[in-house]
């Protein structure tokens, strides 16, 4: 995995370029956070040599998957977008279409974000439970969190960044669109409008999937609580409405 690049500082010639530069800088910062999660925490937990030195498997693969889930896939998508943005910002042309980049990766974002966001609370619970029951894992986390890349943040604090990323991108794209519309015939106007709509669709799907997941968990809890509950209560066709 290549370290993420920082865009070159260029003379800001327009509000549109300034906002794009801000977008790229936040994307660079975000990629560095994802890289820290993967390099400082996930990879050592999966490295057999490091675990052999510890003389114990700190977490099993199921626990690792529960905690880190889609982070590698999210990193890969953003690394590809970031590469295109860096090329654009280092040889800036005002007709560069930011919206087209997001449209190109919209389906990938739709695949990777809902699973991560929907199971983020479960990931946090897994971290807390493993810290409580596995002292060596607790010590491993504390050692990792002192690394300079973490900037005094815990793993849980780093992991919340993907939950926050898409809403912040939408705000930046809306600001970019506002300034792009000052040039009536700019080809990025339609692409930005479409990319904002796509990202908002991703957020909508995340919220709908989250409600479905929470509803299914409620049904399972009801099934577990009721003695001799009919098995057909648990069905993909049933939706949780309320509990009295």
FENKA-V935774 format. One record per residue. N is the residue number from 0. PHI is phi as a letter, one per 40 degrees, with the letter a starting at -180 (* if undefined). D_FIRST is the distance of its C-alpha to the first C-alpha in whole Angstrom. Layout:
# FENKA-V935774
<<N:PHI:D_FIRST> <N:PHI:D_FIRST>>
This chain:
# FENKA-V935774
<<0:*:0> <1:c:4> <2:c:7> <3:c:9> <4:c:12> <5:b:16> <6:c:18> <7:c:21> <8:c:24> <9:b:27> <10:c:30> <11:c:31> <12:b:33> <13:a:34> <14:c:33> <15:c:31> <16:c:29> <17:c:29> <18:c:28> <19:c:25> <20:c:24> <21:c:24> <22:c:22> <23:c:19> <24:c:19> <25:c:19> <26:c:16> <27:c:14> <28:c:16> <29:c:15> <30:c:11> <31:c:11> <32:c:14> <33:c:11> <34:c:8> <35:c:11> <36:d:13> <37:c:10> <38:c:9> <39:c:13> <40:b:15> <41:c:13> <42:c:12> <43:c:15> <44:c:17> <45:c:16> <46:c:16> <47:c:19> <48:c:19> <49:c:19> <50:c:21> <51:c:24> <52:c:24> <53:c:25> <54:g:27> <55:a:27> <56:c:24> <57:c:24> <58:b:23> <59:c:24> <60:c:21> <61:c:23> <62:c:23> <63:c:19> <64:c:19> <65:c:22> <66:c:20> <67:c:17> <68:f:18> <69:c:16> <70:d:13> <71:d:10> <72:c:12> <73:c:13> <74:d:10> <75:c:9> <76:c:13> <77:c:13> <78:c:10> <79:c:12> <80:c:15> <81:d:14> <82:c:13> <83:c:17> <84:c:18> <85:c:17> <86:d:18> <87:c:22> <88:c:22> <89:c:22> <90:b:24> <91:c:26> <92:b:29> <93:c:31> <94:c:31> <95:c:27> <96:c:27> <97:c:25> <98:d:26> <99:c:25> <100:c:21> <101:c:22> <102:c:24> <103:c:22> <104:b:20> <105:c:22> <106:c:23> <107:c:19> <108:c:20> <109:c:23> <110:c:21> <111:c:19> <112:c:21> <113:d:24> <114:c:23> <115:c:21> <116:c:24> <117:c:26> <118:b:25> <119:c:24> <120:c:27> <121:c:27> <122:c:24> <123:c:26> <124:c:29> <125:c:26> <126:c:25> <127:c:28> <128:c:30> <129:c:28> <130:c:28> <131:c:32> <132:b:32> <133:b:30> <134:d:30> <135:c:28> <136:c:25> <137:d:27> <138:c:26> <139:c:23> <140:c:22> <141:c:24> <142:c:23> <143:c:19> <144:c:21> <145:c:22> <146:c:19> <147:d:19> <148:c:16> <149:c:18> <150:f:21> <151:g:23> <152:b:22> <153:c:22> <154:d:20> <155:c:22> <156:c:23> <157:c:19> <158:c:19> <159:c:22> <160:c:20> <161:c:19> <162:c:23> <163:c:23> <164:c:21> <165:c:23> <166:d:26> <167:c:25> <168:c:24> <169:d:27> <170:c:29> <171:c:27> <172:c:28> <173:c:31> <174:c:32> <175:c:30> <176:c:33> <177:d:36> <178:c:35> <179:c:34> <180:c:38> <181:c:40> <182:b:39> <183:d:41> <184:c:40> <185:c:36> <186:c:34> <187:c:31> <188:c:34> <189:c:34> <190:c:30> <191:c:30> <192:d:32> <193:c:31> <194:c:27> <195:c:29> <196:c:31> <197:c:28> <198:c:26> <199:c:30> <200:c:30> <201:d:27> <202:c:28> <203:c:31> <204:c:30> <205:c:28> <206:c:31> <207:c:33> <208:c:31> <209:c:31> <210:c:35> <211:c:35> <212:c:33> <213:c:35> <214:c:38> <215:c:37> <216:c:37> <217:c:40> <218:c:42> <219:c:40> <220:c:41> <221:c:45> <222:d:45> <223:c:44> <224:c:47> <225:c:50> <226:c:52> <227:f:52> <228:c:50> <229:d:50> <230:d:47> <231:c:47> <232:c:46> <233:c:43> <234:a:42> <235:c:39> <236:c:42> <237:c:43> <238:b:42> <239:c:43> <240:b:45> <241:a:47> <242:b:48> <243:b:51>>
